[in-house]
Amino acid sequence: MRLNHSSLLGDTGFFFSVNLGFFLFLVLGLFGCTAPQATQGVMEVIVRADGQRIDLKVPAGSTVQQVLDLADLALGSLDRVDPPSYTLLTDEAVVRVIRVREEFVVEQEIIPFEQQILHTETLPDQERLLAQGGENGLMETTYRHVYEDDVEVSLTPVKWVEVKSPVPEIIMVGIQTLFNPVPIPGRLVFLLGSNAWMMEQTTGNRRPIITTGDLDGLIFSLSPDGSWLLFTRQSKDEDQINALWAAQIATDSDQAELFDLEVANVVHFADWVPGSTETKVAFSTVEPRSTAPGWQANNDLNLLTFTNSGWVSSWTTILEANYGGVYGWWGMSFEWEPSGERLAYARSDGVGLLDLEEAILRPRLEIVSLQTGGDWAWVPGLTWGPDGKTLYTVDHVSPSGSEKPEESQLFDITAIPLEAGAPVHMVPQAGMFAYPVTSPLQPKGSSENAYLVAYLQAVFPTQSKSSRYHLVVMDRDGSNRRVLFPLEGELGLEPQRVVWSPAPMMDDEYSLAVVYQGNLWLLDVTSGRAQQITGDGLTNRLSWRLYESQSLSD
């Protein structure tokens, strides 16, 4: 068999052609599957901001934030953008920038005062008296104004500050007397609401003597002869706390004549100088402060005299302003010896005498100052024995070995002999507001210097800051203690300085005047009998003196 060579070559060429074609087909197929390398698309976006329109061409798929960056637009802390900055945009999208700002505006608003009607037996039936003038208060309200593209979209109050509290108008309306009248020696004046009232000869004979409606009760004292009242009035001057005034109490007129003593900012002490042939007043001042407690004490002592013609002398400074010891910012108090020859002082760290000639404080009892933990300081009550030989006060004591004696809650009534001997702790754990007060001399038997001491005993001695109190009477040496008022089981007294009758009552026994639940009560010291005198619940200060007519020279 012969092979045809040409035929074989022909077949081979055929297969070669087929294979080459198939190879080219595969190559072209692979190239056909590769992604096209076209240029990235561009889209148009409109931005509206600050009252303008900005047309931009940006890469397709850009976010709002990328568009803002391209437009060189920055957002403030309150600005908004619509749609949100993370949004992917499409062609011909509109982006809006909303400029947001806020303003805080303080507006003052009047707080109207309220009217209160109080019934009192101190006035004739149905008679009306303006006891306290009403004053509007002042509120400062801070409003938040929000603006979007300079158009206000919201108004919201965010802060309220009561700059001045409203003072209610108090109108007293007389009702029929509910309590039997009691004969009394001298003149008994009391603060009723913000006005001064007086009882004379009998508790049924009462009348208003000062009706300005602005007495603050910080100073409220009858002169030794009972013809003048020393008191403080609230000041309308924003830079003053109060002002010191005197009133000459007339016998033939309801209203007393008022005298401005031209002294401002008296908080702790002002009183008449006993034994003076002139109308002389001693006082201590403070400087007003915007921070608590509202003042910075000067711890000074000054004197002035005045006459009923209105003349007021210049001040005579006895004790210059000074730091006042521990917690001196709070202040100190003073107490005249009945004769007016010596003056005692009390402050948070001690009790002693003020040397009037040398203007030096001479301590007689050092006291561990109480750490109150608040914006106030504790100053012990202080009183003289009527014979001038002893001071009675309250000492702050602590248990032996106490690590923090300044935090102790123990307070003892202490007697300080001024002629000889060391201080004597007479009544342990009486309470921080015991306020001892001595009676006039009461000659008994062979002793010509007998007298009693009244004080307040805390119901809860270790919590005496907030505790109520019982009134206790004892002999001058601390013996014969007896609880006088109120009865067991009844609500106790609030802290106060009680007042002795200046002379015996009709039964030849002395009485004590106290304020109980806002009312005046008289307590017979011997029998313990208690008699309510007022019932309107507005009494809060007392002063009681014998009345002796006195003429003043101009």
C-alpha positions as CSV (number, residue, x, y, z in Angstrom):
1,M,0.0,0.0,0.0
2,R,1.4,3.3,-0.9
3,L,0.9,6.3,1.2
4,N,-0.1,9.5,-0.5
5,H,2.3,12.1,0.9
6,S,0.4,15.1,-0.3
7,S,-2.8,13.8,1.3
8,L,-1.1,13.5,4.6
9,L,0.3,17.0,4.4
10,G,-3.1,18.3,3.6
11,D,-4.6,16.8,6.6
12,T,-1.9,18.1,8.8
13,G,-2.4,21.6,7.5
14,F,-6.0,21.3,8.2
15,F,-5.5,20.4,11.8
16,F,-2.9,23.2,12.3
17,S,-5.4,25.7,10.9
18,V,-8.1,24.5,13.2
19,N,-5.9,24.6,16.3
20,L,-4.6,28.0,15.5
21,G,-8.0,29.4,15.0
22,F,-9.2,27.9,18.3
23,F,-6.2,29.4,20.1
24,L,-6.9,32.8,18.7
25,F,-10.5,32.4,19.7
26,L,-9.5,31.7,23.3
27,V,-7.1,34.6,23.5
28,L,-9.7,37.0,22.1
29,G,-12.2,35.6,24.6
30,L,-9.9,36.2,27.5
31,F,-9.4,39.8,26.5
32,G,-13.1,40.2,26.1
33,C,-13.7,39.2,29.8
34,T,-11.4,42.0,31.1
35,A,-13.2,45.1,32.6
36,P,-13.2,48.2,30.5
37,Q,-10.8,50.9,31.5
38,A,-13.2,53.9,31.0
39,T,-12.7,57.3,32.9
40,Q,-14.6,57.7,36.4
41,G,-18.0,59.4,36.1
42,V,-18.8,63.0,37.3
43,M,-22.0,64.3,38.8
44,E,-23.4,67.7,39.4
45,V,-24.4,68.8,43.0
46,I,-26.1,72.0,44.3
47,V,-25.1,73.4,47.7
48,R,-27.2,76.1,49.3
49,A,-25.4,77.9,52.3
50,D,-25.3,81.4,53.8
51,G,-27.9,82.6,51.3
52,Q,-25.9,81.5,48.3
53,R,-26.1,78.7,45.7
54,I,-23.0,76.8,44.8
55,D,-22.9,74.5,41.8
56,L,-20.3,71.8,42.0
57,K,-19.1,69.0,39.8
58,V,-17.9,66.2,42.0
59,P,-16.9,62.5,41.6
60,A,-19.9,60.2,41.5
61,G,-20.5,58.5,44.8
62,S,-19.3,61.5,46.9
63,T,-20.7,62.0,50.4
64,V,-22.2,65.2,51.7
65,Q,-19.1,65.8,53.9
66,Q,-16.8,65.4,50.9
67,V,-18.9,67.9,49.0
68,L,-18.7,70.4,51.9
69,D,-15.0,70.0,52.0
70,L,-14.7,70.7,48.2
71,A,-16.9,73.8,48.7
72,D,-14.7,74.9,51.6
73,L,-17.7,75.1,53.9
74,A,-17.1,74.6,57.7
75,L,-19.9,73.7,60.1
76,G,-20.2,75.4,63.5
77,S,-20.9,73.4,66.6
78,L,-24.7,73.9,66.3
79,D,-25.0,74.0,62.5
80,R,-27.0,71.3,60.7
81,V,-26.8,69.9,57.1
82,D,-29.5,68.3,55.1
83,P,-29.2,65.5,54.2
84,P,-26.8,64.3,56.9
85,S,-23.1,64.5,56.3
86,Y,-22.6,60.7,55.8
87,T,-25.2,60.5,53.0
88,L,-24.0,59.3,49.5
89,L,-25.2,61.8,46.9
90,T,-26.6,61.2,43.4
91,D,-26.5,63.4,40.4
92,E,-28.2,66.8,40.8
93,A,-28.6,66.3,44.5
94,V,-29.2,69.5,46.7
95,V,-27.3,69.9,49.9
96,R,-28.5,72.6,52.4
97,V,-26.3,74.0,55.2
98,I,-28.4,75.4,58.0
99,R,-26.6,77.9,60.2
100,V,-27.7,77.6,63.8
101,R,-26.9,80.0,66.7
102,E,-28.3,80.5,70.2
103,E,-28.6,83.5,72.4
104,F,-29.3,83.6,76.2
105,V,-31.3,86.6,77.3
106,V,-32.1,87.4,81.0
107,E,-35.4,89.1,81.6
108,Q,-36.8,90.4,84.8
109,E,-40.3,89.6,85.9
110,I,-42.4,91.0,88.7
111,I,-43.6,88.5,91.3
112,P,-46.8,89.9,92.7
113,F,-47.1,89.9,96.5
114,E,-49.9,88.1,98.3
115,Q,-52.4,89.5,100.8
116,Q,-52.8,87.8,104.1
117,I,-55.6,88.4,106.6
118,L,-54.6,87.7,110.2
119,H,-57.1,87.8,113.1
120,T,-55.8,89.2,116.3
121,E,-57.3,90.0,119.7
122,T,-54.9,93.0,120.0
123,L,-57.3,95.1,118.0
124,P,-61.0,96.0,118.7
125,D,-63.4,93.7,117.1
126,Q,-63.4,94.1,113.2
127,E,-60.9,96.9,113.3
128,R,-58.3,96.6,110.5
129,L,-54.6,97.5,110.6
130,L,-52.0,97.2,107.9
131,A,-49.4,95.2,109.8
132,Q,-47.0,94.9,106.9
133,G,-46.9,96.5,103.6
134,G,-46.7,94.3,100.6
135,E,-43.7,94.4,98.2
136,N,-43.4,92.7,94.9
137,G,-40.7,90.3,94.3
138,L,-38.3,90.0,91.4
139,M,-37.6,87.0,89.3
140,E,-34.8,86.8,86.7
141,T,-35.5,84.2,84.0
142,T,-32.9,83.2,81.4
143,Y,-34.3,82.3,78.0
144,R,-32.5,80.4,75.3
145,H,-33.3,81.7,71.8
146,V,-32.4,79.4,68.9
147,Y,-32.0,80.8,65.3
148,E,-31.7,78.9,62.1
149,D,-30.4,81.0,59.2
150,D,-31.3,84.1,61.3
151,V,-34.9,83.0,61.8
152,E,-35.9,82.3,65.4
153,V,-37.2,78.7,65.7
154,S,-37.5,78.2,69.5
155,L,-37.7,80.0,72.8
156,T,-37.1,78.1,76.0
157,P,-36.7,79.2,79.6
158,V,-33.6,77.5,81.1
159,K,-32.9,79.2,84.4
160,W,-34.8,80.9,87.1
161,V,-33.3,83.1,89.9
162,E,-35.5,84.7,92.6
163,V,-33.6,88.0,93.1
164,K,-36.0,89.3,95.6
165,S,-38.7,87.3,97.4
166,P,-42.2,89.0,97.5
167,V,-43.2,90.3,100.9
168,P,-46.9,89.6,101.6
169,E,-49.2,92.3,102.6
170,I,-50.5,91.5,106.1
171,I,-53.7,93.0,107.3
172,M,-54.7,92.4,110.9
173,V,-58.4,92.2,111.7
174,G,-59.5,92.5,115.3
175,I,-61.5,89.8,117.0
176,Q,-63.0,89.6,120.4
177,T,-60.4,89.2,123.2
178,L,-60.1,85.6,124.2
179,F,-57.8,85.8,127.2
180,N,-58.4,87.4,130.6
181,P,-56.2,90.5,131.2
182,V,-53.4,90.3,133.8
183,P,-52.1,93.3,135.8
184,I,-48.4,93.9,135.0
185,P,-45.7,96.2,136.3
186,G,-44.2,98.7,133.9
187,R,-44.3,98.4,130.1
188,L,-44.1,95.2,128.2
189,V,-43.4,95.7,124.5
190,F,-43.5,92.9,121.9
191,L,-42.9,92.5,118.2
192,L,-46.1,91.4,116.5
193,G,-45.4,90.6,112.9
194,S,-43.2,93.5,111.9
195,N,-44.7,96.1,114.2
196,A,-44.1,97.0,117.8
197,W,-46.9,96.8,120.4
198,M,-47.1,97.7,124.0
199,M,-48.9,96.5,127.1
200,E,-49.0,98.9,130.1
201,Q,-50.5,98.3,133.6
202,T,-52.5,95.4,132.3
203,T,-52.2,92.9,129.4
204,G,-55.7,94.1,128.3
205,N,-54.3,97.6,127.7
206,R,-52.4,97.1,124.5
207,R,-51.7,99.3,121.6
208,P,-49.5,99.6,118.6
209,I,-46.6,102.0,119.0
210,I,-44.7,101.5,115.7
211,T,-46.7,100.4,112.6
212,T,-44.1,100.9,109.8
213,G,-44.3,97.2,109.1
214,D,-40.5,96.8,108.6
215,L,-39.0,95.9,112.0
216,D,-36.7,93.0,111.6
217,G,-36.4,92.0,115.3
218,L,-32.6,91.9,115.4
219,I,-32.5,94.7,117.9
220,F,-35.5,95.3,120.2
221,S,-34.8,96.8,123.6
222,L,-36.6,99.2,126.0
223,S,-34.5,101.8,127.7
224,P,-33.9,101.4,131.4
225,D,-36.6,103.9,132.2
226,G,-39.1,102.4,129.8
227,S,-39.6,105.6,127.8
228,W,-37.6,104.6,124.6
229,L,-37.5,101.6,122.3
230,L,-34.3,100.8,120.4
231,F,-34.9,98.7,117.3
232,T,-33.8,97.9,113.8
233,R,-35.7,98.4,110.5
234,Q,-35.2,96.6,107.2
235,S,-33.4,98.8,104.8
236,K,-34.6,99.5,101.3
237,D,-31.1,100.3,100.2
238,E,-29.6,97.2,98.6
239,D,-26.2,98.0,100.1
240,Q,-27.6,97.9,103.7
241,I,-28.9,95.1,105.8
242,N,-30.9,97.4,108.2
243,A,-30.9,100.7,110.1
244,L,-30.9,101.5,113.8
245,W,-33.7,103.6,115.1
246,A,-35.2,104.8,118.4
247,A,-38.8,105.6,119.3
248,Q,-39.9,107.8,122.1
249,I,-43.0,106.2,123.5
250,A,-45.7,108.8,124.3
251,T,-48.2,108.4,127.1
252,D,-51.0,110.3,125.3
253,S,-50.7,109.0,121.8
254,D,-50.9,105.6,120.2
255,Q,-47.9,106.2,117.9
256,A,-44.3,106.7,119.1
257,E,-42.1,109.4,117.6
258,L,-39.3,107.8,115.5
259,F,-35.7,108.9,115.4
260,D,-33.2,107.7,112.8
261,L,-29.8,107.2,114.6
262,E,-28.0,107.1,111.3
263,V,-26.4,103.8,111.9
264,A,-26.6,100.9,109.4
265,N,-25.9,97.2,109.5
266,V,-26.4,96.2,113.1
267,V,-26.9,92.5,113.5
268,H,-25.6,91.3,116.8
269,F,-25.6,94.1,119.4
270,A,-27.1,97.5,120.2
271,D,-28.4,98.5,123.6
272,W,-28.9,101.4,125.9
273,V,-26.1,102.4,128.2
274,P,-27.4,101.9,131.8
275,G,-26.9,104.6,134.4
276,S,-26.2,107.3,131.8
277,T,-27.8,110.7,132.3
278,E,-28.1,111.0,128.5
279,T,-29.9,108.9,125.9
280,K,-26.8,106.9,125.0
281,V,-26.6,103.8,122.8
282,A,-23.8,101.3,122.3
283,F,-23.7,99.3,119.1
284,S,-21.5,97.0,116.9
285,T,-21.6,96.9,113.2
286,V,-21.1,94.5,110.2
287,E,-20.3,94.9,106.6
288,P,-22.8,93.5,104.1
289,R,-21.6,90.7,101.8
290,S,-23.3,88.9,98.9
291,T,-22.2,85.5,100.3
292,A,-23.6,83.7,103.3
293,P,-24.3,84.6,106.0
294,G,-24.7,88.0,104.4
295,W,-22.2,90.0,106.4
296,Q,-18.6,90.2,107.6
297,A,-18.5,91.4,111.3
298,N,-16.4,94.4,112.3
299,N,-16.4,93.2,115.9
300,D,-16.3,96.9,116.9
301,L,-18.0,98.8,119.7
302,N,-19.2,102.4,119.3
303,L,-21.2,104.9,121.3
304,L,-23.6,107.7,120.4
305,T,-26.0,110.1,122.1
306,F,-29.1,111.8,120.8
307,T,-31.9,114.0,122.0
308,N,-35.6,114.1,121.3
309,S,-35.0,117.1,119.0
310,G,-33.5,114.7,116.5
311,W,-29.8,115.7,117.1
312,V,-27.5,112.7,116.9
313,S,-23.9,112.9,118.0
314,S,-20.9,111.6,116.1
315,W,-19.7,108.1,117.0
316,T,-17.3,107.5,119.8
317,T,-15.4,104.3,119.0
318,I,-14.5,102.2,122.1
319,L,-13.3,99.1,120.3
320,E,-11.8,99.4,116.8
321,A,-12.8,96.9,114.1
322,N,-10.8,93.7,114.5
323,Y,-10.7,90.1,113.3
324,G,-12.8,88.8,116.2
325,G,-11.0,85.6,117.0
326,V,-12.1,82.2,115.7
327,Y,-15.0,82.5,113.3
328,G,-14.7,86.3,113.8
329,W,-16.5,86.8,110.5
330,W,-19.8,85.9,112.2
331,G,-19.4,88.5,115.0
332,M,-19.6,89.0,118.7
333,S,-22.1,90.2,121.3
334,F,-21.9,92.4,124.4
335,E,-23.8,92.7,127.7
336,W,-23.9,95.6,130.0
337,E,-23.5,95.2,133.8
338,P,-26.8,96.6,135.3
339,S,-24.9,99.6,136.7
340,G,-23.4,100.4,133.3
341,E,-19.9,100.4,134.7
342,R,-18.6,97.3,133.0
343,L,-19.3,95.5,129.7
344,A,-18.9,91.8,129.1
345,Y,-18.4,90.2,125.7
346,A,-19.1,86.8,124.1
347,R,-17.7,85.4,120.9
348,S,-17.3,81.9,119.6
349,D,-14.0,81.3,121.4
350,G,-14.5,82.9,124.7
351,V,-16.2,85.2,127.2
352,G,-14.7,88.0,129.1
353,L,-14.7,91.8,129.9
354,L,-14.0,94.7,127.7
355,D,-11.7,97.2,129.4
356,L,-13.5,100.4,128.5
357,E,-10.5,102.6,129.3
358,E,-7.8,100.6,127.5
359,A,-10.0,99.1,124.8
360,I,-8.7,95.6,125.5
361,L,-10.6,92.4,125.7
362,R,-9.8,90.5,128.9
363,P,-10.9,86.9,128.6
364,R,-12.4,85.1,131.7
365,L,-13.4,81.8,130.0
366,E,-11.8,80.3,127.0
367,I,-14.2,78.2,124.9
368,V,-13.5,75.6,122.2
369,S,-15.2,77.1,119.2
370,L,-17.9,74.8,117.8
371,Q,-17.4,73.6,114.3
372,T,-20.9,74.0,112.9
373,G,-20.2,72.7,109.4
374,G,-22.4,75.5,108.1
375,D,-22.4,79.2,107.3
376,W,-23.0,80.2,110.9
377,A,-21.1,80.3,114.1
378,W,-22.2,79.5,117.6
379,V,-21.8,82.4,120.2
380,P,-22.8,81.6,123.8
381,G,-25.6,83.4,125.6
382,L,-24.4,85.7,128.3
383,T,-26.0,87.5,131.3
384,W,-24.9,89.4,134.4
385,G,-26.0,88.6,137.9
386,P,-28.0,91.6,139.1
387,D,-25.3,92.3,141.8
388,G,-22.5,92.5,139.1
389,K,-20.5,89.8,140.8
390,T,-21.0,86.8,138.4
391,L,-21.4,86.2,134.7
392,Y,-23.5,83.3,133.5
393,T,-22.9,81.8,130.1
394,V,-22.7,78.5,128.2
395,D,-19.5,76.6,127.8
396,H,-18.7,74.2,125.0
397,V,-17.2,71.1,126.5
398,S,-16.0,67.8,125.2
399,P,-15.5,64.3,126.7
400,S,-12.0,63.6,128.1
401,G,-9.7,62.4,125.4
402,S,-11.9,63.5,122.5
403,E,-10.0,63.6,119.2
404,K,-12.2,66.4,117.8
405,P,-13.3,68.6,120.7
406,E,-14.5,71.3,118.3
407,E,-17.3,68.8,117.1
408,S,-18.6,68.0,120.6
409,Q,-22.3,68.5,121.2
410,L,-22.0,69.0,124.9
411,F,-22.8,72.4,126.4
412,D,-22.9,73.3,130.1
413,I,-24.3,76.4,131.8
414,T,-21.3,78.0,133.6
415,A,-20.9,80.6,136.2
416,I,-17.9,82.9,136.1
417,P,-17.1,84.6,139.5
418,L,-15.6,88.0,138.8
419,E,-14.2,88.7,142.3
420,A,-12.5,85.4,143.0
421,G,-12.5,81.8,142.0
422,A,-12.6,79.7,138.8
423,P,-15.5,79.2,136.5
424,V,-18.0,76.6,137.7
425,H,-20.0,74.3,135.5
426,M,-23.4,74.4,137.1
427,V,-25.7,72.6,134.7
428,P,-24.2,69.9,132.5
429,Q,-25.6,69.3,129.0
430,A,-28.1,72.1,129.0
431,G,-27.8,72.7,125.2
432,M,-26.1,75.3,123.0
433,F,-29.1,77.6,123.1
434,A,-29.6,77.6,126.9
435,Y,-29.5,81.4,127.2
436,P,-29.3,81.9,130.9
437,V,-31.1,85.1,132.2
438,T,-31.0,86.4,135.8
439,S,-33.9,87.9,137.7
440,P,-33.8,91.2,139.6
441,L,-32.5,91.0,143.1
442,Q,-35.0,89.3,145.4
443,P,-34.1,89.9,149.1
444,K,-34.9,86.8,151.1
445,G,-34.1,86.3,154.8
446,S,-30.6,87.3,155.7
447,S,-29.4,87.4,152.1
448,E,-29.8,90.7,150.3
449,N,-28.4,89.4,147.0
450,A,-30.7,86.5,146.3
451,Y,-31.8,86.0,142.8
452,L,-32.9,83.3,140.4
453,V,-31.5,82.1,137.0
454,A,-33.8,81.0,134.2
455,Y,-32.5,79.0,131.3
456,L,-33.5,76.7,128.5
457,Q,-32.9,73.0,128.9
458,A,-32.6,71.0,125.6
459,V,-35.0,68.1,125.4
460,F,-32.3,66.3,123.5
461,P,-29.0,67.7,124.8
462,T,-26.7,66.0,122.3
463,Q,-28.9,67.4,119.4
464,S,-29.5,70.8,120.9
465,K,-29.1,72.6,117.6
466,S,-32.5,71.2,116.4
467,S,-34.0,70.3,119.8
468,R,-36.9,72.0,121.5
469,Y,-36.3,73.3,125.0
470,H,-37.9,73.4,128.5
471,L,-37.8,76.5,130.6
472,V,-36.0,75.8,133.9
473,V,-35.5,78.0,137.0
474,M,-32.8,77.6,139.6
475,D,-31.1,79.5,142.5
476,R,-28.1,81.5,141.6
477,D,-25.8,78.7,142.9
478,G,-27.5,76.1,140.7
479,S,-29.6,74.5,143.4
480,N,-33.4,74.0,143.5
481,R,-33.8,73.4,139.7
482,R,-37.3,73.0,138.5
483,V,-38.9,72.8,135.1
484,L,-41.4,75.6,134.8
485,F,-42.8,75.3,131.2
486,P,-44.2,73.7,129.2
487,L,-45.8,70.8,130.8
488,E,-44.5,67.3,130.2
489,G,-45.6,65.8,127.0
490,E,-46.2,69.2,125.3
491,L,-44.2,70.6,122.5
492,G,-41.1,72.4,123.8
493,L,-40.0,76.0,123.4
494,E,-38.0,77.3,120.5
495,P,-34.6,78.9,121.4
496,Q,-35.1,82.4,122.8
497,R,-34.0,84.7,125.5
498,V,-36.9,84.9,128.0
499,V,-37.7,88.1,129.9
500,W,-38.1,88.6,133.7
501,S,-40.8,91.0,135.0
502,P,-38.9,94.1,136.2
503,A,-40.8,94.0,139.5
504,P,-43.1,91.6,141.4
505,M,-46.6,91.0,140.0
506,M,-49.8,91.5,142.0
507,D,-49.1,88.4,144.1
508,D,-45.6,89.8,145.0
509,E,-44.0,87.1,142.9
510,Y,-41.9,87.5,139.8
511,S,-43.0,86.2,136.4
512,L,-41.3,85.3,133.2
513,A,-42.5,86.3,129.7
514,V,-41.9,83.8,127.0
515,V,-42.9,83.3,123.4
516,Y,-44.6,79.9,122.9
517,Q,-45.9,78.8,119.5
518,G,-45.8,82.5,118.4
519,N,-47.8,83.7,121.4
520,L,-47.0,85.6,124.5
521,W,-47.3,83.7,127.8
522,L,-46.7,84.8,131.4
523,L,-45.4,82.3,133.9
524,D,-45.6,82.6,137.6
525,V,-42.1,81.6,138.9
526,T,-43.4,80.4,142.3
527,S,-46.6,78.6,141.5
528,G,-45.7,77.6,137.9
529,R,-49.0,78.9,136.7
530,A,-48.9,79.7,133.0
531,Q,-51.3,82.1,131.3
532,Q,-51.6,82.8,127.6
533,I,-51.8,86.4,126.8
534,T,-52.0,86.6,122.9
535,G,-53.3,84.1,120.4
536,D,-52.5,85.3,116.9
537,G,-49.2,83.4,116.6
538,L,-47.2,86.4,115.4
539,T,-45.2,87.4,118.5
540,N,-41.5,86.9,118.3
541,R,-39.5,89.5,120.5
542,L,-40.1,90.9,124.0
543,S,-38.7,93.6,126.2
544,W,-40.0,94.5,129.7
545,R,-39.1,97.5,131.9
546,L,-40.5,99.7,134.6
547,Y,-41.7,103.1,133.3
548,E,-40.2,106.2,134.8
549,S,-41.0,109.6,133.2
550,Q,-37.9,111.3,132.0
551,S,-37.3,114.7,130.3
552,L,-34.5,115.1,127.8
553,S,-32.7,118.3,127.2
554,D,-32.0,119.4,123.6
